[in-house]
């Protein structure tokens, strides 16, 4: 690399770091203002008044004022006619007034030198029409003034550390802690935060972003990555306004080992339409979103219950070494249910080692089940030695990475009890093992069960992990914790998705020339294979014959057996019109096949132009694999592969990857196919050449990345993968040009 290139990169990096520091400083003004003014509070009530009351109730340490020309005091708090009349500097202005009054209030904010703004008011892009223009004006105003603006159409924010609860709903309890949240939905904030606080799970910083006219989820994730108090970031998202900035923020989170757990709506068409109606924002392809989040290490969940439990588990201060889980409880019925629920989650319950089983048989009542999950029986509840020996045996045998204690009800753990002391001793003796306590049912959290005692020392977490609720959600949360630990171990600082944007390979120019020179909107099979061959993907030997005699000569040159196919830009599914003949073994059969194909195609599609018939070698026997890609407007190509031919529809066994990736990434995904054993060679079958397949998929991804703005659809079906070490060949290929005028949206702001 040249010296000037190094200098330029160093300068760019310094500029990015300076920009991040400036953005963090501005956003910090939202969460740690020296003073707050609530604009629109009234004696008649409403959101603004509720926000004012909550800030006052929870003892925010800074100055607090209301703004309304009709009053001098509201709820005992000084009220001023406008922001410029407030005698002290205003750090945060929370605005909840009629949309038509927003412009005047913002002018007042600028004159008063307000540091940060949150707009609760609705009537912007979510309503369409003039609301879109108003939101555009708001974004321009924020850009011009440099004042950070959250919203509009949001529900407030909070910071438990400084007791700033600027929301219209009261949480009734407050505890500072490690779970911070970025939520496009305001009401969801209560559904998420209230249950956590009720369980003693500490909350960090929470912001509802609404329409995201100025600041979006990417800004707040990036900010929370550097927040020392935040251990996990919980998100609810309906859109990614700036995909590239979102990707960069999540990459920084992964680099810092800070997990993100997210509900991202849009799996169904109805959900995408609801998101559009809610915030006026478009929601992209869910296949692409899934692939992006997986690559970034973002844990995607579907329900608020899952969001709560997963955020709780990921807030643990410890990370499991592997997937080996031991589960122990006083319930025999839990074992069967747990095993059924654990399998889809990828949770493993390895059997008890012989030495552990022998040790347990000496202390556990005979009615117990000496397996994993382990049932200590109700009698074990009365014997401290049973609890102590069981936990010690499971945690010290080096056969398990996680030990879970199953409880009947969701309640605090009495650390002075025999169980509490046994857990403490086991955790101290085996710091590399992750301990969790999980209730068998979810629902209402009970502070305690049974009569109160002065000896009770209640704990809402154990060994750095909050107590989990419910077998289903608890196991999924535990699986997410294990999965995130695996992600961190495999995390590569190279092959960043953000740095891949806009890159082109050495084949780019020639590939564009081939596709643009193709006369039709659909490339012929031969044109498509020219593209594949350019990127090093093996293709069949073939030639085009325009007459029967030419077909016979071509057949002699290529060798037998052969396959012959019609070539017509207007015919995609050749077999449906009799356009394919297999197993041709002589020149005479080639002559006959040519006449058969052209006659059949003309009878089915008399208007179609037939360029000729392709004479093609029949490849070595092997396993059929499908390769394809979709092209998302925000995130570009998403690569899919699985068993090909008839198996694509029959099994729907497909894995998805987002470029960039390497052969080891592909190999890991191949192993996750339900049909992986078919490829490995089952029941005496030959193992497929999986190394060649992995390399082929990497090369295919390069092709798709280069031509993301040129291709609308691409499908190679099948790729015939021969026996190990003998390669593969792309047999058929469909490439459709992107519709004229449709290009991928830029990823940046």
C-alpha positions in Angstrom: 0.0 0.0 0.0 1.3 3.4 -0.9 2.2 6.0 1.8 -0.6 8.4 0.5 -3.1 5.6 0.7 -2.1 4.8 4.3 -2.4 8.5 5.2 -5.8 8.7 3.5 -7.1 5.7 5.4 -5.7 7.0 8.7 -7.4 10.4 8.0 -10.7 8.7 7.2 -10.5 6.6 10.4 -9.8 9.6 12.5 -12.7 11.4 10.9 -15.0 8.5 11.6 -13.9 8.4 15.2 -14.4 12.1 15.6 -17.9 11.9 14.1 -18.8 9.0 16.5 -17.6 11.1 19.4 -19.6 14.1 18.3 -22.7 11.9 17.7 -22.4 10.3 21.1 -22.0 13.7 22.8 -25.2 15.0 21.1 -27.2 11.9 22.0 -25.9 11.9 25.5 -27.7 15.2 25.9 -31.0 13.4 25.5 -30.3 11.0 28.4 -28.2 13.2 30.7 -29.6 16.7 30.4 -28.9 19.3 33.1 -32.6 20.4 32.8 -35.8 19.4 31.1 -38.7 21.5 29.8 -42.0 19.8 28.8 -43.8 21.8 26.1 -47.5 21.4 26.0 -48.2 20.3 29.6 -51.7 21.4 30.8 -54.0 21.2 33.8 -56.4 19.4 31.5 -54.0 16.4 31.4 -52.6 14.6 28.4 -49.3 13.0 27.5 -47.2 16.1 28.2 -48.7 16.4 31.7 -48.1 12.8 32.5 -44.5 13.1 31.3 -44.0 16.1 33.5 -45.5 14.3 36.5 -43.3 11.2 36.0 -40.1 13.3 35.7 -41.0 15.0 38.9 -42.1 11.9 40.8 -38.9 9.9 40.2 -36.7 12.7 41.4 -34.8 13.9 38.3 -31.9 15.8 39.8 -31.9 18.7 37.3 -34.1 21.7 36.8 -37.7 20.9 35.6 -40.1 23.3 33.9 -43.3 23.3 31.9 -44.1 25.5 28.9 -47.7 26.7 28.3 -48.7 30.4 28.1 -52.0 29.7 30.0 -50.4 28.7 33.4 -47.8 29.8 35.9 -47.5 26.4 37.6 -48.6 22.8 36.7 -48.4 20.0 39.3 -46.4 22.5 41.5 -43.8 22.9 38.7 -43.0 26.4 37.3 -44.6 27.0 33.9 -43.4 29.6 31.4 -45.1 31.0 28.3 -42.2 29.9 26.0 -38.8 28.3 26.1 -37.0 31.6 25.8 -38.7 32.8 29.0 -37.1 30.0 31.2 -34.4 31.6 33.3 -32.0 28.7 33.1 -30.5 26.8 30.1 -32.7 24.0 28.7 -31.0 20.7 28.1 -33.9 18.6 26.9 -37.2 19.8 25.4 -40.0 17.3 25.3 -42.6 18.6 22.9 -46.2 17.4 22.8 -48.3 20.1 21.0 -50.4 20.2 17.9 -48.5 19.4 14.7 -49.2 22.9 13.3 -47.5 24.5 16.3 -44.3 22.5 15.9 -42.5 24.9 13.7 -42.9 27.8 16.1 -41.8 25.7 19.1 -38.7 24.6 17.2 -37.8 28.2 16.4 -38.1 28.9 20.1 -35.8 25.9 20.8 -33.2 27.3 18.5 -33.4 30.8 20.1 -33.3 29.3 23.6 -30.2 27.2 22.8 -31.9 23.9 23.6 -29.4 21.0 23.5 -31.7 18.1 22.6 -35.4 17.5 21.6 -37.9 14.7 21.7 -41.2 15.2 19.8 -44.2 13.2 21.0 -46.6 14.8 18.6 -48.1 12.9 15.7 -49.3 14.1 12.3 -46.1 13.4 10.2 -45.1 10.7 7.7 -47.4 8.1 9.4 -50.4 10.0 8.1 -49.0 10.5 4.5 -49.9 13.5 2.4 -48.8 16.8 4.0 -47.4 14.8 6.9 -44.5 13.5 4.7 -43.6 17.1 3.8 -43.7 18.2 7.4 -41.4 15.3 8.4 -39.0 16.3 5.6 -38.9 19.9 6.9 -38.3 18.6 10.4 -35.3 16.5 9.2 -33.9 19.5 7.3 -34.3 21.7 10.4 -32.4 19.3 12.6 -29.7 19.0 10.0 -29.3 22.7 9.8 -29.3 23.4 13.5 -27.3 20.3 14.6 -29.8 19.8 17.5 -30.5 16.0 18.0 -34.2 15.3 17.5 -36.0 12.0 18.5 -39.3 11.3 16.9 -41.9 12.5 16.0 -44.7 10.1 16.9 -42.9 8.6 19.8 -43.5 8.0 23.5 -40.6 9.4 25.4 -37.3 8.2 26.9 -35.8 7.3 30.2 -32.5 6.9 32.0 -32.7 4.9 35.2 -29.3 6.0 36.4 -30.2 9.7 36.8 -34.0 9.0 37.4 -35.1 10.7 34.2 -38.4 9.0 33.4 -39.7 11.2 30.5 -42.6 8.9 29.5 -46.4 9.3 29.9 -46.7 5.9 31.7 -45.5 5.2 35.2 -43.4 2.1 35.8 -44.1 2.0 39.6 -40.6 0.8 40.4 -37.1 1.7 39.2 -33.8 0.0 39.2 -30.7 1.0 37.2 -29.0 -1.9 35.4 -27.7 -3.4 32.2 -30.6 -3.7 29.8 -31.1 -0.7 27.5 -33.7 -0.5 24.8 -34.3 1.2 21.4 -38.0 0.9 20.4 -39.9 2.3 17.5 -43.1 1.4 19.3 -43.8 3.6 22.3 -46.4 1.4 24.0 -44.1 -1.6 23.7 -41.8 0.2 26.1 -44.1 -0.4 29.0 -44.7 -4.0 28.0 -41.0 -4.6 28.0 -39.7 -2.5 30.8 -42.4 -3.0 33.5 -42.1 -6.8 33.7 -38.3 -6.5 33.9 -38.4 -3.9 36.7 -41.0 -6.1 38.6 -38.5 -8.9 38.5 -35.6 -6.8 39.7 -33.9 -6.7 36.4 -32.1 -3.4 36.1 -32.8 -1.0 33.2 -30.3 1.3 31.6 -31.4 3.8 28.9 -34.6 3.5 26.9 -35.7 5.5 23.9 -38.7 5.3 21.7 -37.8 6.5 18.2 -41.2 6.8 16.4 -40.9 7.9 12.8 -37.1 8.4 13.0 -37.2 11.6 11.1 -33.7 12.6 12.3 -32.2 10.0 14.7 -32.8 6.3 14.0 -32.1 2.9 15.5 -28.6 2.9 14.0 -27.7 6.1 15.9 -28.8 4.7 19.2 -27.3 1.3 18.8 -24.0 3.0 18.0 -24.3 5.2 21.1 -25.2 2.3 23.4 -22.2 0.3 22.2 -20.0 2.7 24.1 -22.2 3.0 27.1 -20.4 1.3 29.9 -23.6 0.5 31.9 -25.3 -1.2 29.0 -24.7 -5.0 28.8 -27.4 -5.8 26.3 -29.4 -3.8 23.7 -33.1 -4.7 23.2 -34.7 -3.4 20.1 -38.1 -3.3 18.4 -37.7 -2.2 14.7 -40.1 -1.7 11.8 -37.5 -0.2 9.4 -33.8 0.2 8.8 -33.7 3.8 7.4 -30.0 3.7 6.8 -29.0 0.1 6.2 -25.2 0.7 6.0 -25.1 2.7 9.2 -27.2 0.1 10.9 -24.7 -2.6 9.8 -21.8 -0.5 11.0 -23.4 0.0 14.4 -24.1 -3.8 14.8 -20.5 -4.6 13.7 -19.2 -2.3 16.4 -21.5 -4.1 18.9 -20.1 -7.5 17.8 -16.5 -6.2 18.1 -17.2 -5.1 21.6 -19.1 -8.3 22.6 -22.3 -6.4 23.3 -25.3 -8.5 22.3 -28.4 -7.1 20.5 -31.7 -8.8 20.7 -34.4 -7.6 18.4 -38.0 -7.9 17.3 -38.0 -7.0 13.6 -41.5 -7.0 12.1 -42.1 -7.8 8.5 -42.2 -11.6 8.2 -45.7 -11.4 6.6 -47.1 -9.0 4.1 -49.7 -7.9 6.6 -46.9 -7.0 9.1 -45.1 -5.0 6.5 -48.2 -3.1 5.7 -48.9 -2.4 9.4 -45.4 -1.1 9.8 -45.9 1.3 6.9 -49.1 2.5 8.4 -47.5 3.0 11.8 -44.5 5.1 11.0 -44.7 5.8 7.3 -41.7 3.6 6.7 -41.0 0.8 4.2 -40.0 -2.7 5.4 -37.6 -4.7 3.3 -37.4 -8.4 2.3 -37.6 -10.6 5.4 -35.3 -13.2 3.8 -32.6 -10.5 3.5 -33.3 -9.1 7.0 -32.9 -12.6 8.5 -29.6 -13.1 6.7 -28.3 -9.7 7.7 -29.2 -10.1 11.4 -27.7 -13.5 11.5 -24.4 -12.3 9.9 -24.2 -9.4 12.4 -24.9 -11.6 15.4 -28.2 -9.9 16.2 -30.5 -12.3 18.0 -34.0 -12.1 16.3 -37.1 -13.0 18.4 -40.8 -12.9 17.6 -42.6 -12.0 20.8 -42.3 -9.6 23.7 -42.0 -12.5 26.1 -39.1 -13.8 24.1 -37.5 -10.3 24.0 -37.7 -10.1 27.8 -36.2 -13.5 28.5 -33.6 -13.3 25.8 -32.5 -9.8 26.9 -32.4 -11.1 30.5 -30.2 -14.1 29.5 -27.9 -12.1 27.3 -27.4 -9.6 30.1 -25.5 -12.3 32.0 -22.0 -11.5 32.9 -20.8 -14.9 31.8 -20.7 -16.8 28.5 -21.1 -20.6 28.1 -18.2 -22.6 26.6 -20.6 -24.9 24.7 -24.1 -26.3 24.3 -23.9 -29.1 26.9 -26.7 -28.4 29.5 -27.6 -30.2 32.7 -31.0 -29.6 34.1 -32.0 -30.5 37.6 -35.2 -30.0 39.5 -37.6 -31.7 42.0 -40.0 -32.5 39.2 -40.1 -35.7 37.2 -42.7 -34.4 34.8 -40.4 -31.6 33.7 -37.9 -33.9 32.0 -40.1 -35.1 29.1 -41.4 -31.6 28.4 -37.9 -30.1 28.5 -36.5 -32.6 26.1 -39.3 -31.9 23.6 -38.9 -28.1 23.9 -35.1 -28.2 23.9 -34.5 -30.1 20.6 -35.9 -27.3 18.3 -33.8 -24.8 20.3 -30.6 -26.7 19.7 -30.2 -27.3 23.5 -28.4 -30.6 24.3 -28.9 -32.6 27.5 -26.0 -35.1 27.3 -26.4 -38.2 29.5 -24.9 -38.3 32.9 -21.3 -39.6 33.0 -20.9 -43.0 34.7 -19.1 -41.6 37.7 -21.7 -38.8 38.2 -24.5 -41.3 38.0 -22.8 -43.6 40.6 -22.3 -40.6 42.9 -25.9 -39.5 42.6 -27.3 -43.0 43.2 -25.6 -42.9 46.6 -27.5 -39.8 47.8 -30.6 -39.3 45.6 -33.8 -41.1 46.7 -34.4 -44.2 44.7 -37.6 -42.7 43.2 -35.4 -40.2 41.4 -34.6 -40.3 37.7 -30.8 -40.7 37.2 -30.7 -39.1 33.8 -30.4 -35.6 32.3 -32.8 -33.8 33.0 -32.3 -35.0 36.6 -35.2 -35.5 39.0 -34.3 -35.2 42.6 -37.9 -36.0 43.7 -39.9 -34.2 46.3 -38.0 -36.0 49.0 -34.8 -34.4 47.8 -36.3 -31.0 48.6 -36.1 -32.0 52.3 -32.5 -33.2 52.2 -29.8 -30.5 51.8 -27.1 -33.1 51.1 -29.0 -34.3 48.0 -29.1 -30.7 46.6 -25.5 -30.0 47.5 -24.1 -33.3 46.1 -26.1 -33.1 42.9 -25.0 -29.5 42.0 -21.4 -30.2 42.8 -21.4 -33.5 40.8 -22.9 -31.9 37.7 -20.8 -28.7 37.8 -17.4 -30.3 38.5 -17.5 -33.3 36.1 -16.5 -31.3 33.1 -19.3 -32.8 31.1 -21.6 -29.7 31.1 -21.2 -26.0 30.2 -24.4 -24.9 31.7 -26.3 -26.1 34.8 -29.9 -25.0 35.1 -31.9 -25.3 38.3 -35.6 -25.8 37.6 -38.1 -24.1 39.9 -41.9 -24.5 40.2 -42.8 -20.8 40.3 -41.3 -17.5 39.1 -40.1 -16.0 42.3 -37.0 -14.6 44.0 -34.3 -17.0 45.1 -33.7 -17.3 48.8 -29.9 -17.2 49.1 -30.0 -18.2 52.8 -31.9 -21.4 52.0 -30.2 -24.8 51.5 -30.6 -24.4 47.7 -29.2 -20.8 47.7 -26.2 -21.9 49.7 -25.6 -25.0 47.5 -25.8 -22.9 44.3 -23.3 -20.4 45.8 -20.8 -23.1 46.7 -21.1 -24.9 43.3 -20.7 -21.6 41.3 -17.6 -20.6 43.4 -16.0 -24.0 42.8 -16.6 -24.0 39.0 -16.4 -20.4 37.6 -16.2 -21.7 34.0 -19.7 -23.2 34.3 -22.7 -20.9 33.7 -25.5 -21.3 36.3 -29.1 -20.4 35.6 -32.3 -20.8 37.6 -35.5 -21.2 35.4 -39.1 -21.4 36.5 -41.2 -24.1 34.8 -44.0 -21.6 34.2 -44.0 -17.9 33.2 -46.5 -15.2 34.1 -46.7 -13.0 37.2 -43.5 -12.7 39.1 -43.9 -13.5 42.8 -41.5 -11.6 45.2 -41.6 -14.7 47.5 -43.4 -17.9 48.1 -44.5 -19.0 51.5 -44.3 -17.2 54.9 -41.9 -14.3 55.2 -38.7 -14.8 57.3 -36.1 -12.5 58.5 -33.5 -15.0 57.2 -34.6 -14.6 53.6 -32.1 -12.8 51.4 -34.0 -12.5 48.1 -32.1 -12.4 44.8 -33.5 -11.6 41.4 -30.4 -13.2 39.7 -27.8 -15.8 40.3 -24.2 -15.9 39.3 -24.6 -13.0 37.0 -27.8 -14.2 35.2 -31.3 -13.0 35.9 -33.8 -15.8 36.9 -35.5 -17.0 33.7 -39.3 -17.6 33.4 -41.1 -20.4 31.5 -39.7 -23.5 29.9 -40.4 -22.5 26.3 -39.1 -18.9 26.5 -36.5 -19.8 29.0 -34.9 -22.5 26.8 -35.0 -20.2 23.8 -33.3 -17.5 25.8 -30.7 -20.0 27.0 -30.2 -21.1 23.4 -29.7 -17.5 22.3 -27.1 -17.0 25.0 -25.2 -20.1 23.9 -25.6 -19.1 20.2 -24.3 -15.7 20.9 -21.2 -17.1 22.6 -20.6 -19.3 19.6 -21.0 -16.2 17.4 -18.3 -14.4 19.4 -15.9 -17.3 19.2 -16.3 -17.5 15.4 -16.5 -13.7 14.9 -14.1 -12.4 12.2 -13.0 -8.8 12.0 -12.3 -9.4 8.3 -15.1 -9.8 5.7 -17.1 -7.0 7.2 -20.4 -6.5 5.5 -20.1 -2.7 5.7 -16.7 -2.7 3.9 -18.1 -5.0 1.2 -20.6 -2.4 -0.1 -19.8 -1.2 -3.6 -16.8 -3.5 -4.1 -16.3 -5.1 -7.5 -14.2 -8.1 -8.6 -11.8 -8.2 -11.5 -14.5 -9.9 -13.6 -17.0 -7.0 -13.2 -16.5 -5.1 -16.5 -16.6 -8.3 -18.7 -19.6 -9.6 -16.8 -21.5 -6.4 -17.4 -20.6 -6.5 -21.1 -21.9 -10.0 -21.4 -25.2 -9.3 -19.7 -25.9 -6.0 -21.5 -25.1 -7.6 -24.9 -27.7 -10.2 -24.3 -30.6 -9.3 -26.6 -33.5 -10.5 -24.5 -34.6 -9.7 -20.9 -33.9 -13.4 -20.1 -30.4 -14.7 -21.0 -30.2 -17.9 -22.9 -28.7 -20.8 -21.1 -25.5 -20.5 -23.0 -25.2 -16.8 -22.2 -25.8 -17.5 -18.6 -23.2 -20.2 -18.5 -20.7 -17.8 -20.1 -21.2 -15.6 -17.0 -20.7 -18.6 -14.7 -17.6 -19.7 -16.5 -16.2 -16.2 -16.2 -16.3 -16.6 -12.4 -14.7 -20.0 -12.4 -17.9 -22.0 -11.9 -17.6 -25.3 -14.0 -20.2 -25.6 -16.7 -21.1 -28.3 -19.2 -19.4 -28.6 -22.7 -22.0 -27.6 -25.3 -22.6 -26.1 -28.7 -25.6 -24.7 -30.6 -26.9 -26.5 -33.6 -29.2 -24.9 -36.0 -30.0 -28.0 -38.1 -30.3 -31.7 -37.6 -27.0 -32.5 -39.5 -25.2 -29.9 -37.4 -26.6 -31.5 -34.3 -25.2 -34.9 -35.4 -21.7 -33.5 -36.1 -21.7 -31.7 -32.7 -22.7 -34.9 -31.0 -19.7 -36.7 -32.4 -17.4 -34.0 -31.3 -18.6 -33.8 -27.7 -19.1 -37.5 -27.2 -21.9 -39.6 -25.7 -24.2 -39.7 -23.8 -25.7 -36.3 -24.5 -28.6 -34.1 -23.6 -30.2 -31.7 -26.2 -32.3 -28.6 -25.2 -34.1 -26.0 -27.2 -32.6 -22.5 -27.1 -35.2 -19.7 -27.1 -35.2 -16.5 -25.1 -39.0 -16.8 -24.8 -39.1 -20.3 -23.3 -37.9 -20.6 -19.7 -39.3 -24.0 -18.7 -38.0 -26.2 -21.5 -39.3 -29.5 -20.3 -42.9 -28.2 -20.2 -42.9 -27.8 -24.0 -41.0 -31.0 -24.9 -37.8 -29.0 -25.3 -35.4 -31.4 -23.6 -34.2 -34.9 -24.7 -31.9 -37.0 -22.4 -29.5 -39.9 -22.9 -28.8 -39.5 -26.6 -26.2 -42.2 -27.5 -25.6 -41.9 -31.2 -25.5 -39.3 -34.1 -28.8 -40.8 -35.4 -30.5 -40.2 -32.1 -29.1 -36.6 -32.1 -30.7 -36.0 -35.6 -34.0 -37.5 -34.4 -33.9 -35.5 -31.1 -33.4 -32.2 -33.0 -36.5 -32.8 -35.1 -38.5 -34.0 -32.1 -37.6 -30.9 -30.0 -38.2 -28.3 -32.7 -41.5 -29.9 -33.6 -42.8 -30.1 -30.1 -41.8 -26.5 -29.2 -43.4 -25.1 -32.3 -46.7 -27.0 -31.5 -46.7 -25.5 -28.0 -45.3 -22.1 -28.8 -45.7 -21.4 -32.5 -44.9 -17.7 -32.0 -41.6 -18.2 -30.2 -38.3 -17.7 -32.0 -36.1 -20.8 -31.9 -32.4 -20.0 -32.1 -31.5 -23.7 -32.4 -30.9 -26.7 -30.2 -28.0 -26.9 -27.6 -26.1 -30.2 -27.8 -24.7 -30.7 -24.3 -22.6 -33.3 -22.6 -24.3 -35.3 -19.9 -22.3 -34.8 -16.7 -21.1 -37.5 -14.3 -23.7 -38.9 -11.9 -24.0 -37.0 -8.7 -26.3 -35.1 -6.3 -28.4 -32.2 -7.6 -28.0 -28.9 -5.8 -29.8 -25.7 -6.4 -28.1 -22.3 -6.2 -30.0 -19.0 -6.4 -30.1 -15.4 -5.2 -32.6 -12.7 -4.4 -31.6 -9.1 -4.6 -32.9 -6.9 -1.8 -33.3 -3.2 -2.4 -31.5 -2.4 0.9 -29.0 -5.2 1.5 -28.2 -6.5 -2.0 -27.8 -10.2 -2.9 -28.9 -13.0 -0.6 -27.6 -16.4 -1.6 -29.7 -19.5 -1.1 -28.7 -23.2 -1.7 -30.1 -26.7 -1.1 -30.9 -29.9 -2.8 -31.9 -29.2 -6.3 -34.2 -30.7 -8.9 -37.5 -31.9 -7.6 -36.2 -31.7 -4.0 -36.3 -27.9 -3.8 -40.1 -27.8 -3.6 -40.5 -31.2 -2.0 -38.2 -30.6 1.0 -37.9 -26.8 1.2 -34.5 -27.4 2.7 -32.6 -24.3 1.9 -29.8 -22.4 3.7 -29.3 -18.7 3.2 -26.0 -16.6 3.3 -25.3 -13.0 2.9 -22.0 -12.0 1.2 -19.2 -11.7 1.9 -18.4 -15.2 3.2 -15.8 -17.8 2.6 -15.7 -21.6 2.1 -15.7 -22.4 5.8 -18.9 -20.3 6.3 -20.5 -22.3 3.5 -19.4 -25.6 4.9 -20.9 -24.7 8.3 -24.2 -23.9 6.5 -24.1 -27.2 4.5 -23.9 -29.1 7.7 -27.2 -27.4 8.8 -29.2 -28.7 5.9 -31.6 -31.4 6.8 -30.3 -33.3 3.8 -26.7 -33.0 4.9 -26.3 -36.7 5.3 -27.3 -37.2 1.6 -24.4 -35.0 0.6 -22.0 -36.7 3.0 -22.9 -40.1 1.5 -25.6 -42.1 3.4 -26.2 -45.8 3.3 -23.1 -46.6 1.2 -23.5 -43.7 -1.2 -20.5 -41.7 -2.3 -19.7 -38.5 -0.5 -20.3 -35.5 -2.7 -17.4 -33.1 -3.4 -18.4 -30.7 -0.7 -15.1 -28.7 -1.0 -15.9 -27.9 -4.6 -19.5 -27.1 -3.7 -18.4 -24.6 -1.0 -15.9 -22.9 -3.4 -18.6 -22.8 -6.2 -21.0 -21.0 -3.8 -18.4 -18.5 -2.8 -17.7 -17.7 -6.5 -21.4 -17.5 -7.2 -21.7 -14.9 -4.4 -19.0 -12.8 -6.1 -20.9 -12.9 -9.4 -24.2 -11.9 -7.6 -22.4 -9.1 -5.7 -20.9 -7.7 -8.9 -24.1 -7.8 -10.9 -26.6 -6.8 -8.1 -27.7 -3.8 -10.2 -28.0 -5.8 -13.4 -29.7 -9.1 -12.4 -33.3 -9.3 -11.2 -33.3 -13.1 -10.8 -30.7 -15.9 -11.0 -31.2 -19.6 -10.5 -28.7 -22.5 -11.2 -30.7 -25.7 -11.0 -29.2 -28.1 -11.0 -25.5 -28.1 -10.1 -24.5 -31.7 -10.3 -22.0 -32.4 -7.4 -20.0 -35.6 -8.2 -18.2 -37.8 -5.8 -15.6 -36.4 -3.5 -12.6 -35.0 -5.4 -14.2 -35.2 -8.8 -15.8 -31.8 -8.9 -19.2 -30.5 -10.1 -20.9 -28.9 -13.1 -23.6 -26.3 -13.5 -26.1 -28.0 -15.9 -28.9 -25.3 -16.3 -29.0 -21.6 -15.6 -31.7 -19.0 -15.6 -30.8 -15.3 -15.4 -33.3 -12.5 -15.8 -32.2 -8.9 -16.2 -33.2 -6.3 -13.6 -36.2 -4.3 -14.8 -35.0 -1.1 -16.5 -34.9 1.8 -14.1 -34.8 -0.3 -11.0 -31.6 -0.2 -9.0 -30.6 -1.0 -5.5 -31.2 1.8 -3.0 -28.1 3.4 -1.5 -27.3 2.0 1.9 -26.2 5.3 3.5 -28.1 8.3 4.7 
